[in-house]
Amino acid sequence: MDDIAYRRAVARVEARLGFYRHATIYVAVNLMLAVLNLIRTPDHLWFQWPLFGWGIGLLAHGVSVFSYRWNHPASKERMIQREMEPEARRRHVPPSQAG
């Protein structure tokens, strides 16, 4: 098996597992916060604020893990080339030869 392809597959699997862990912790902690809020101060509901804020972070994590466009190796290579362009212009070297 191609070593590079295997390492990329391992990285994708690790990223997905990291997202699943994040989602599990999100559900557990926010469930605990909701129960705590409803038991201690049922007249003042505040648990939706951490649920919402952390939910934005979980959504961003999910998009970064599952978005094909962002995880595609060619996209990463294009981003690397764009990062190298300013330095290459300063040194007057084509980006493909910089680095």
Jmol script that loads the backbone (N, CA, C; Angstrom):
load data "model"
ATOM      1  N   MET A   1       0.843  -1.183   0.000  1.00  0.00           N
ATOM      2  CA  MET A   1       0.000   0.000   0.000  1.00  0.00           C
ATOM      3  C   MET A   1       0.888   1.246   0.000  1.00  0.00           C
ATOM      4  N   ASP A   2       0.432   2.265  -0.677  1.00  0.00           N
ATOM      5  CA  ASP A   2       1.159   3.523  -0.762  1.00  0.00           C
ATOM      6  C   ASP A   2       1.244   4.151   0.631  1.00  0.00           C
ATOM      7  N   ASP A   3       2.463   4.421   1.082  1.00  0.00           N
ATOM      8  CA  ASP A   3       2.684   4.951   2.429  1.00  0.00           C
ATOM      9  C   ASP A   3       2.025   6.313   2.628  1.00  0.00           C
ATOM     10  N   ILE A   4       2.089   7.175   1.625  1.00  0.00           N
ATOM     11  CA  ILE A   4       1.494   8.512   1.736  1.00  0.00           C
ATOM     12  C   ILE A   4      -0.025   8.404   1.835  1.00  0.00           C
ATOM     13  N   ALA A   5      -0.619   7.555   0.996  1.00  0.00           N
ATOM     14  CA  ALA A   5      -2.075   7.374   1.036  1.00  0.00           C
ATOM     15  C   ALA A   5      -2.504   6.809   2.390  1.00  0.00           C
ATOM     16  N   TYR A   6      -1.722   5.890   2.922  1.00  0.00           N
ATOM     17  CA  TYR A   6      -2.044   5.309   4.229  1.00  0.00           C
ATOM     18  C   TYR A   6      -1.986   6.376   5.324  1.00  0.00           C
ATOM     19  N   ARG A   7      -0.939   7.206   5.306  1.00  0.00           N
ATOM     20  CA  ARG A   7      -0.818   8.259   6.327  1.00  0.00           C
ATOM     21  C   ARG A   7      -1.955   9.273   6.220  1.00  0.00           C
ATOM     22  N   ARG A   8      -2.367   9.586   4.992  1.00  0.00           N
ATOM     23  CA  ARG A   8      -3.500  10.504   4.809  1.00  0.00           C
ATOM     24  C   ARG A   8      -4.786   9.885   5.351  1.00  0.00           C
ATOM     25  N   ALA A   9      -4.975   8.589   5.085  1.00  0.00           N
ATOM     26  CA  ALA A   9      -6.172   7.901   5.586  1.00  0.00           C
ATOM     27  C   ALA A   9      -6.171   7.880   7.108  1.00  0.00           C
ATOM     28  N   VAL A  10      -5.017   7.613   7.710  1.00  0.00           N
ATOM     29  CA  VAL A  10      -4.907   7.612   9.171  1.00  0.00           C
ATOM     30  C   VAL A  10      -5.250   8.992   9.719  1.00  0.00           C
ATOM     31  N   ALA A  11      -4.744  10.041   9.088  1.00  0.00           N
ATOM     32  CA  ALA A  11      -5.018  11.406   9.551  1.00  0.00           C
ATOM     33  C   ALA A  11      -6.507  11.719   9.451  1.00  0.00           C
ATOM     34  N   ARG A  12      -7.162  11.292   8.363  1.00  0.00           N
ATOM     35  CA  ARG A  12      -8.601  11.535   8.216  1.00  0.00           C
ATOM     36  C   ARG A  12      -9.397  10.790   9.287  1.00  0.00           C
ATOM     37  N   VAL A  13      -9.013   9.544   9.543  1.00  0.00           N
ATOM     38  CA  VAL A  13      -9.703   8.766  10.574  1.00  0.00           C
ATOM     39  C   VAL A  13      -9.505   9.405  11.946  1.00  0.00           C
ATOM     40  N   GLU A  14      -8.291   9.840  12.244  1.00  0.00           N
ATOM     41  CA  GLU A  14      -8.029  10.495  13.530  1.00  0.00           C
ATOM     42  C   GLU A  14      -8.832  11.786  13.661  1.00  0.00           C
ATOM     43  N   ALA A  15      -8.964  12.534  12.572  1.00  0.00           N
ATOM     44  CA  ALA A  15      -9.755  13.766  12.601  1.00  0.00           C
ATOM     45  C   ALA A  15     -11.223  13.457  12.873  1.00  0.00           C
ATOM     46  N   ARG A  16     -11.759  12.430  12.226  1.00  0.00           N
ATOM     47  CA  ARG A  16     -13.152  12.047  12.467  1.00  0.00           C
ATOM     48  C   ARG A  16     -13.356  11.584  13.897  1.00  0.00           C
ATOM     49  N   LEU A  17     -12.439  10.760  14.400  1.00  0.00           N
ATOM     50  CA  LEU A  17     -12.557  10.292  15.778  1.00  0.00           C
ATOM     51  C   LEU A  17     -12.479  11.463  16.760  1.00  0.00           C
ATOM     52  N   GLY A  18     -11.632  12.430  16.469  1.00  0.00           N
ATOM     53  CA  GLY A  18     -11.549  13.631  17.298  1.00  0.00           C
ATOM     54  C   GLY A  18     -12.862  14.392  17.303  1.00  0.00           C
ATOM     55  N   PHE A  19     -13.507  14.489  16.143  1.00  0.00           N
ATOM     56  CA  PHE A  19     -14.805  15.154  16.075  1.00  0.00           C
ATOM     57  C   PHE A  19     -15.845  14.386  16.881  1.00  0.00           C
ATOM     58  N   TYR A  20     -15.863  13.058  16.755  1.00  0.00           N
ATOM     59  CA  TYR A  20     -16.837  12.255  17.500  1.00  0.00           C
ATOM     60  C   TYR A  20     -16.641  12.400  19.007  1.00  0.00           C
ATOM     61  N   ARG A  21     -15.379  12.458  19.447  1.00  0.00           N
ATOM     62  CA  ARG A  21     -15.106  12.690  20.876  1.00  0.00           C
ATOM     63  C   ARG A  21     -15.624  14.068  21.295  1.00  0.00           C
ATOM     64  N   HIS A  22     -15.363  15.069  20.466  1.00  0.00           N
ATOM     65  CA  HIS A  22     -15.811  16.430  20.744  1.00  0.00           C
ATOM     66  C   HIS A  22     -17.334  16.462  20.858  1.00  0.00           C
ATOM     67  N   ALA A  23     -18.030  15.812  19.921  1.00  0.00           N
ATOM     68  CA  ALA A  23     -19.496  15.802  19.933  1.00  0.00           C
ATOM     69  C   ALA A  23     -20.036  15.083  21.172  1.00  0.00           C
ATOM     70  N   THR A  24     -19.403  13.985  21.555  1.00  0.00           N
ATOM     71  CA  THR A  24     -19.835  13.240  22.742  1.00  0.00           C
ATOM     72  C   THR A  24     -19.674  14.085  24.002  1.00  0.00           C
ATOM     73  N   ILE A  25     -18.543  14.743  24.127  1.00  0.00           N
ATOM     74  CA  ILE A  25     -18.308  15.606  25.292  1.00  0.00           C
ATOM     75  C   ILE A  25     -19.284  16.784  25.294  1.00  0.00           C
ATOM     76  N   TYR A  26     -19.545  17.339  24.116  1.00  0.00           N
ATOM     77  CA  TYR A  26     -20.503  18.442  23.978  1.00  0.00           C
ATOM     78  C   TYR A  26     -21.874  18.032  24.511  1.00  0.00           C
ATOM     79  N   VAL A  27     -22.348  16.873  24.081  1.00  0.00           N
ATOM     80  CA  VAL A  27     -23.666  16.403  24.521  1.00  0.00           C
ATOM     81  C   VAL A  27     -23.670  16.149  26.027  1.00  0.00           C
ATOM     82  N   ALA A  28     -22.655  15.463  26.528  1.00  0.00           N
ATOM     83  CA  ALA A  28     -22.610  15.119  27.956  1.00  0.00           C
ATOM     84  C   ALA A  28     -22.552  16.364  28.839  1.00  0.00           C
ATOM     85  N   VAL A  29     -21.664  17.288  28.518  1.00  0.00           N
ATOM     86  CA  VAL A  29     -21.505  18.486  29.346  1.00  0.00           C
ATOM     87  C   VAL A  29     -22.747  19.362  29.275  1.00  0.00           C
ATOM     88  N   ASN A  30     -23.287  19.541  28.084  1.00  0.00           N
ATOM     89  CA  ASN A  30     -24.452  20.409  27.966  1.00  0.00           C
ATOM     90  C   ASN A  30     -25.699  19.779  28.576  1.00  0.00           C
ATOM     91  N   LEU A  31     -25.800  18.468  28.550  1.00  0.00           N
ATOM     92  CA  LEU A  31     -26.893  17.793  29.236  1.00  0.00           C
ATOM     93  C   LEU A  31     -26.773  18.016  30.745  1.00  0.00           C
ATOM     94  N   MET A  32     -25.542  17.896  31.250  1.00  0.00           N
ATOM     95  CA  MET A  32     -25.304  18.138  32.671  1.00  0.00           C
ATOM     96  C   MET A  32     -25.645  19.592  33.037  1.00  0.00           C
ATOM     97  N   LEU A  33     -25.243  20.536  32.198  1.00  0.00           N
ATOM     98  CA  LEU A  33     -25.550  21.947  32.459  1.00  0.00           C
ATOM     99  C   LEU A  33     -27.053  22.198  32.448  1.00  0.00           C
ATOM    100  N   ALA A  34     -27.763  21.569  31.510  1.00  0.00           N
ATOM    101  CA  ALA A  34     -29.212  21.753  31.429  1.00  0.00           C
ATOM    102  C   ALA A  34     -29.888  21.211  32.682  1.00  0.00           C
ATOM    103  N   VAL A  35     -29.481  20.017  33.097  1.00  0.00           N
ATOM    104  CA  VAL A  35     -30.061  19.432  34.310  1.00  0.00           C
ATOM    105  C   VAL A  35     -29.747  20.314  35.517  1.00  0.00           C
ATOM    106  N   LEU A  36     -28.505  20.744  35.634  1.00  0.00           N
ATOM    107  CA  LEU A  36     -28.107  21.608  36.747  1.00  0.00           C
ATOM    108  C   LEU A  36     -28.927  22.898  36.762  1.00  0.00           C
ATOM    109  N   ASN A  37     -29.085  23.497  35.593  1.00  0.00           N
ATOM    110  CA  ASN A  37     -29.854  24.736  35.487  1.00  0.00           C
ATOM    111  C   ASN A  37     -31.314  24.512  35.876  1.00  0.00           C
ATOM    112  N   LEU A  38     -31.912  23.441  35.386  1.00  0.00           N
ATOM    113  CA  LEU A  38     -33.329  23.186  35.657  1.00  0.00           C
ATOM    114  C   LEU A  38     -33.583  22.811  37.122  1.00  0.00           C
ATOM    115  N   ILE A  39     -32.590  22.228  37.772  1.00  0.00           N
ATOM    116  CA  ILE A  39     -32.742  21.878  39.193  1.00  0.00           C
ATOM    117  C   ILE A  39     -32.508  23.095  40.084  1.00  0.00           C
ATOM    118  N   ARG A  40     -31.437  23.826  39.809  1.00  0.00           N
ATOM    119  CA  ARG A  40     -31.038  24.926  40.706  1.00  0.00           C
ATOM    120  C   ARG A  40     -31.823  26.217  40.469  1.00  0.00           C
ATOM    121  N   THR A  41     -31.959  26.615  39.214  1.00  0.00           N
ATOM    122  CA  THR A  41     -32.632  27.890  38.914  1.00  0.00           C
ATOM    123  C   THR A  41     -33.583  27.716  37.722  1.00  0.00           C
ATOM    124  N   PRO A  42     -34.682  27.009  37.920  1.00  0.00           N
ATOM    125  CA  PRO A  42     -35.594  26.760  36.797  1.00  0.00           C
ATOM    126  C   PRO A  42     -36.282  28.030  36.278  1.00  0.00           C
ATOM    127  N   ASP A  43     -36.326  29.071  37.099  1.00  0.00           N
ATOM    128  CA  ASP A  43     -36.956  30.316  36.665  1.00  0.00           C
ATOM    129  C   ASP A  43     -36.036  31.170  35.796  1.00  0.00           C
ATOM    130  N   HIS A  44     -34.758  30.851  35.767  1.00  0.00           N
ATOM    131  CA  HIS A  44     -33.784  31.583  34.943  1.00  0.00           C
ATOM    132  C   HIS A  44     -32.998  30.576  34.109  1.00  0.00           C
ATOM    133  N   LEU A  45     -33.352  30.467  32.833  1.00  0.00           N
ATOM    134  CA  LEU A  45     -32.695  29.487  31.957  1.00  0.00           C
ATOM    135  C   LEU A  45     -31.464  30.111  31.295  1.00  0.00           C
ATOM    136  N   TRP A  46     -30.310  29.573  31.611  1.00  0.00           N
ATOM    137  CA  TRP A  46     -29.062  30.092  31.057  1.00  0.00           C
ATOM    138  C   TRP A  46     -28.292  29.030  30.271  1.00  0.00           C
ATOM    139  N   PHE A  47     -28.706  27.766  30.393  1.00  0.00           N
ATOM    140  CA  PHE A  47     -27.909  26.696  29.788  1.00  0.00           C
ATOM    141  C   PHE A  47     -27.852  26.770  28.263  1.00  0.00           C
ATOM    142  N   GLN A  48     -28.789  27.479  27.638  1.00  0.00           N
ATOM    143  CA  GLN A  48     -28.782  27.555  26.178  1.00  0.00           C
ATOM    144  C   GLN A  48     -27.604  28.385  25.653  1.00  0.00           C
ATOM    145  N   TRP A  49     -27.057  29.271  26.479  1.00  0.00           N
ATOM    146  CA  TRP A  49     -25.942  30.107  26.008  1.00  0.00           C
ATOM    147  C   TRP A  49     -24.667  29.298  25.793  1.00  0.00           C
ATOM    148  N   PRO A  50     -24.227  28.475  26.758  1.00  0.00           N
ATOM    149  CA  PRO A  50     -23.068  27.631  26.456  1.00  0.00           C
ATOM    150  C   PRO A  50     -23.380  26.610  25.357  1.00  0.00           C
ATOM    151  N   LEU A  51     -24.613  26.135  25.321  1.00  0.00           N
ATOM    152  CA  LEU A  51     -25.024  25.195  24.276  1.00  0.00           C
ATOM    153  C   LEU A  51     -24.848  25.832  22.896  1.00  0.00           C
ATOM    154  N   PHE A  52     -25.284  27.072  22.766  1.00  0.00           N
ATOM    155  CA  PHE A  52     -25.187  27.793  21.502  1.00  0.00           C
ATOM    156  C   PHE A  52     -23.730  28.125  21.147  1.00  0.00           C
ATOM    157  N   GLY A  53     -23.009  28.697  22.101  1.00  0.00           N
ATOM    158  CA  GLY A  53     -21.625  29.091  21.818  1.00  0.00           C
ATOM    159  C   GLY A  53     -20.737  27.921  21.474  1.00  0.00           C
ATOM    160  N   TRP A  54     -20.821  26.874  22.265  1.00  0.00           N
ATOM    161  CA  TRP A  54     -20.009  25.686  22.014  1.00  0.00           C
ATOM    162  C   TRP A  54     -20.489  24.998  20.729  1.00  0.00           C
ATOM    163  N   GLY A  55     -21.802  25.093  20.463  1.00  0.00           N
ATOM    164  CA  GLY A  55     -22.352  24.512  19.232  1.00  0.00           C
ATOM    165  C   GLY A  55     -21.741  25.122  17.986  1.00  0.00           C
ATOM    166  N   ILE A  56     -21.456  26.415  18.036  1.00  0.00           N
ATOM    167  CA  ILE A  56     -20.794  27.070  16.904  1.00  0.00           C
ATOM    168  C   ILE A  56     -19.408  26.455  16.704  1.00  0.00           C
ATOM    169  N   GLY A  57     -18.690  26.261  17.794  1.00  0.00           N
ATOM    170  CA  GLY A  57     -17.371  25.633  17.694  1.00  0.00           C
ATOM    171  C   GLY A  57     -17.444  24.204  17.188  1.00  0.00           C
ATOM    172  N   LEU A  58     -18.439  23.451  17.646  1.00  0.00           N
ATOM    173  CA  LEU A  58     -18.612  22.070  17.185  1.00  0.00           C
ATOM    174  C   LEU A  58     -18.962  22.044  15.707  1.00  0.00           C
ATOM    175  N   LEU A  59     -19.800  22.965  15.273  1.00  0.00           N
ATOM    176  CA  LEU A  59     -20.143  23.057  13.849  1.00  0.00           C
ATOM    177  C   LEU A  59     -18.900  23.344  13.006  1.00  0.00           C
ATOM    178  N   ALA A  60     -18.092  24.289  13.453  1.00  0.00           N
ATOM    179  CA  ALA A  60     -16.858  24.612  12.721  1.00  0.00           C
ATOM    180  C   ALA A  60     -15.924  23.403  12.681  1.00  0.00           C
ATOM    181  N   HIS A  61     -15.829  22.683  13.786  1.00  0.00           N
ATOM    182  CA  HIS A  61     -14.998  21.484  13.828  1.00  0.00           C
ATOM    183  C   HIS A  61     -15.514  20.456  12.830  1.00  0.00           C
ATOM    184  N   GLY A  62     -16.825  20.246  12.800  1.00  0.00           N
ATOM    185  CA  GLY A  62     -17.422  19.296  11.866  1.00  0.00           C
ATOM    186  C   GLY A  62     -17.195  19.681  10.418  1.00  0.00           C
ATOM    187  N   VAL A  63     -17.341  20.952  10.115  1.00  0.00           N
ATOM    188  CA  VAL A  63     -17.111  21.414   8.738  1.00  0.00           C
ATOM    189  C   VAL A  63     -15.658  21.184   8.344  1.00  0.00           C
ATOM    190  N   SER A  64     -14.736  21.469   9.249  1.00  0.00           N
ATOM    191  CA  SER A  64     -13.320  21.282   8.911  1.00  0.00           C
ATOM    192  C   SER A  64     -12.971  19.810   8.725  1.00  0.00           C
ATOM    193  N   VAL A  65     -13.642  18.923   9.441  1.00  0.00           N
ATOM    194  CA  VAL A  65     -13.344  17.497   9.332  1.00  0.00           C
ATOM    195  C   VAL A  65     -14.015  16.876   8.115  1.00  0.00           C
ATOM    196  N   PHE A  66     -15.263  17.229   7.870  1.00  0.00           N
ATOM    197  CA  PHE A  66     -16.037  16.532   6.848  1.00  0.00           C
ATOM    198  C   PHE A  66     -16.146  17.256   5.514  1.00  0.00           C
ATOM    199  N   SER A  67     -15.619  18.452   5.413  1.00  0.00           N
ATOM    200  CA  SER A  67     -15.678  19.173   4.150  1.00  0.00           C
ATOM    201  C   SER A  67     -14.601  18.650   3.209  1.00  0.00           C
ATOM    202  N   TYR A  68     -15.014  18.056   2.110  1.00  0.00           N
ATOM    203  CA  TYR A  68     -14.085  17.481   1.146  1.00  0.00           C
ATOM    204  C   TYR A  68     -13.148  18.552   0.577  1.00  0.00           C
ATOM    205  N   ARG A  69     -13.700  19.708   0.284  1.00  0.00           N
ATOM    206  CA  ARG A  69     -12.907  20.772  -0.334  1.00  0.00           C
ATOM    207  C   ARG A  69     -11.731  21.173   0.545  1.00  0.00           C
ATOM    208  N   TRP A  70     -11.939  21.262   1.860  1.00  0.00           N
ATOM    209  CA  TRP A  70     -10.887  21.723   2.751  1.00  0.00           C
ATOM    210  C   TRP A  70      -9.879  20.639   3.065  1.00  0.00           C
ATOM    211  N   ASN A  71     -10.280  19.377   2.940  1.00  0.00           N
ATOM    212  CA  ASN A  71      -9.370  18.287   3.268  1.00  0.00           C
ATOM    213  C   ASN A  71      -8.693  17.689   2.053  1.00  0.00           C
ATOM    214  N   HIS A  72      -8.990  18.191   0.893  1.00  0.00           N
ATOM    215  CA  HIS A  72      -8.411  17.633  -0.327  1.00  0.00           C
ATOM    216  C   HIS A  72      -6.935  18.002  -0.406  1.00  0.00           C
ATOM    217  N   PRO A  73      -6.065  17.031  -0.685  1.00  0.00           N
ATOM    218  CA  PRO A  73      -4.622  17.321  -0.744  1.00  0.00           C
ATOM    219  C   PRO A  73      -4.264  18.417  -1.754  1.00  0.00           C
ATOM    220  N   ALA A  74      -4.972  18.473  -2.883  1.00  0.00           N
ATOM    221  CA  ALA A  74      -4.674  19.508  -3.881  1.00  0.00           C
ATOM    222  C   ALA A  74      -4.986  20.898  -3.321  1.00  0.00           C
ATOM    223  N   SER A  75      -6.049  21.012  -2.536  1.00  0.00           N
ATOM    224  CA  SER A  75      -6.388  22.303  -1.917  1.00  0.00           C
ATOM    225  C   SER A  75      -5.288  22.723  -0.956  1.00  0.00           C
ATOM    226  N   LYS A  76      -4.788  21.775  -0.199  1.00  0.00           N
ATOM    227  CA  LYS A  76      -3.712  22.074   0.745  1.00  0.00           C
ATOM    228  C   LYS A  76      -2.473  22.543  -0.010  1.00  0.00           C
ATOM    229  N   GLU A  77      -2.154  21.872  -1.095  1.00  0.00           N
ATOM    230  CA  GLU A  77      -0.977  22.257  -1.876  1.00  0.00           C
ATOM    231  C   GLU A  77      -1.145  23.664  -2.450  1.00  0.00           C
ATOM    232  N   ARG A  78      -2.355  24.000  -2.936  1.00  0.00           N
ATOM    233  CA  ARG A  78      -2.606  25.359  -3.449  1.00  0.00           C
ATOM    234  C   ARG A  78      -2.435  26.389  -2.339  1.00  0.00           C
ATOM    235  N   MET A  79      -2.901  26.081  -1.143  1.00  0.00           N
ATOM    236  CA  MET A  79      -2.759  27.002  -0.021  1.00  0.00           C
ATOM    237  C   MET A  79      -1.284  27.209   0.334  1.00  0.00           C
ATOM    238  N   ILE A  80      -0.520  26.137   0.296  1.00  0.00           N
ATOM    239  CA  ILE A  80       0.918  26.233   0.581  1.00  0.00           C
ATOM    240  C   ILE A  80       1.588  27.119  -0.456  1.00  0.00           C
ATOM    241  N   GLN A  81       1.247  26.928  -1.717  1.00  0.00           N
ATOM    242  CA  GLN A  81       1.828  27.745  -2.776  1.00  0.00           C
ATOM    243  C   GLN A  81       1.480  29.225  -2.589  1.00  0.00           C
ATOM    244  N   ARG A  82       0.212  29.516  -2.207  1.00  0.00           N
ATOM    245  CA  ARG A  82      -0.185  30.902  -1.966  1.00  0.00           C
ATOM    246  C   ARG A  82       0.594  31.515  -0.815  1.00  0.00           C
ATOM    247  N   GLU A  83       0.865  30.725   0.212  1.00  0.00           N
ATOM    248  CA  GLU A  83       1.651  31.215   1.344  1.00  0.00           C
ATOM    249  C   GLU A  83       3.095  31.507   0.942  1.00  0.00           C
ATOM    250  N   MET A  84       3.595  30.756  -0.012  1.00  0.00           N
ATOM    251  CA  MET A  84       4.985  30.914  -0.432  1.00  0.00           C
ATOM    252  C   MET A  84       5.177  32.063  -1.420  1.00  0.00           C
ATOM    253  N   GLU A  85       4.108  32.482  -2.089  1.00  0.00           N
ATOM    254  CA  GLU A  85       4.226  33.514  -3.125  1.00  0.00           C
ATOM    255  C   GLU A  85       4.837  34.822  -2.635  1.00  0.00           C
ATOM    256  N   PRO A  86       4.403  35.397  -1.508  1.00  0.00           N
ATOM    257  CA  PRO A  86       5.009  36.677  -1.084  1.00  0.00           C
ATOM    258  C   PRO A  86       6.518  36.555  -0.844  1.00  0.00           C
ATOM    259  N   GLU A  87       6.937  35.477  -0.231  1.00  0.00           N
ATOM    260  CA  GLU A  87       8.369  35.273   0.006  1.00  0.00           C
ATOM    261  C   GLU A  87       9.113  35.105  -1.318  1.00  0.00           C
ATOM    262  N   ALA A  88       8.515  34.378  -2.235  1.00  0.00           N
ATOM    263  CA  ALA A  88       9.148  34.169  -3.535  1.00  0.00           C
ATOM    264  C   ALA A  88       9.262  35.492  -4.294  1.00  0.00           C
ATOM    265  N   ARG A  89       8.241  36.353  -4.191  1.00  0.00           N
ATOM    266  CA  ARG A  89       8.315  37.659  -4.864  1.00  0.00           C
ATOM    267  C   ARG A  89       9.427  38.505  -4.263  1.00  0.00           C
ATOM    268  N   ARG A  90       9.579  38.412  -2.942  1.00  0.00           N
ATOM    269  CA  ARG A  90      10.656  39.173  -2.304  1.00  0.00           C
ATOM    270  C   ARG A  90      12.017  38.684  -2.774  1.00  0.00           C
ATOM    271  N   ARG A  91      12.134  37.402  -3.003  1.00  0.00           N
ATOM    272  CA  ARG A  91      13.424  36.838  -3.427  1.00  0.00           C
ATOM    273  C   ARG A  91      13.534  36.728  -4.938  1.00  0.00           C
ATOM    274  N   HIS A  92      12.466  37.078  -5.656  1.00  0.00           N
ATOM    275  CA  HIS A  92      12.426  37.007  -7.120  1.00  0.00           C
ATOM    276  C   HIS A  92      12.643  35.580  -7.622  1.00  0.00           C
ATOM    277  N   VAL A  93      12.014  34.637  -6.939  1.00  0.00           N
ATOM    278  CA  VAL A  93      12.091  33.250  -7.356  1.00  0.00           C
ATOM    279  C   VAL A  93      10.664  32.766  -7.603  1.00  0.00           C
ATOM    280  N   PRO A  94      10.406  32.032  -8.691  1.00  0.00           N
ATOM    281  CA  PRO A  94       9.049  31.524  -8.920  1.00  0.00           C
ATOM    282  C   PRO A  94       8.587  30.650  -7.749  1.00  0.00           C
ATOM    283  N   PRO A  95       7.293  30.717  -7.351  1.00  0.00           N
ATOM    284  CA  PRO A  95       6.810  29.964  -6.201  1.00  0.00           C
ATOM    285  C   PRO A  95       7.064  28.462  -6.299  1.00  0.00           C
ATOM    286  N   SER A  96       7.033  27.930  -7.498  1.00  0.00           N
ATOM    287  CA  SER A  96       7.246  26.480  -7.648  1.00  0.00           C
ATOM    288  C   SER A  96       8.670  26.102  -7.298  1.00  0.00           C
ATOM    289  N   GLN A  97       9.606  27.063  -7.327  1.00  0.00           N
ATOM    290  CA  GLN A  97      11.010  26.781  -7.000  1.00  0.00           C
ATOM    291  C   GLN A  97      11.385  27.265  -5.613  1.00  0.00           C
ATOM    292  N   ALA A  98      10.459  27.984  -4.970  1.00  0.00           N
ATOM    293  CA  ALA A  98      10.759  28.504  -3.621  1.00  0.00           C
ATOM    294  C   ALA A  98      10.647  27.373  -2.615  1.00  0.00           C
ATOM    295  N   GLY A  99      11.372  27.511  -1.543  1.00  0.00           N
ATOM    296  CA  GLY A  99      11.187  26.580  -0.463  1.00  0.00           C
ATOM    297  C   GLY A  99      12.364  25.748  -0.229  1.00  0.00           C
TER     298      GLY A  99
END
end "model"
wireframe off; spacefill off
backbone 0.3
color backbone group
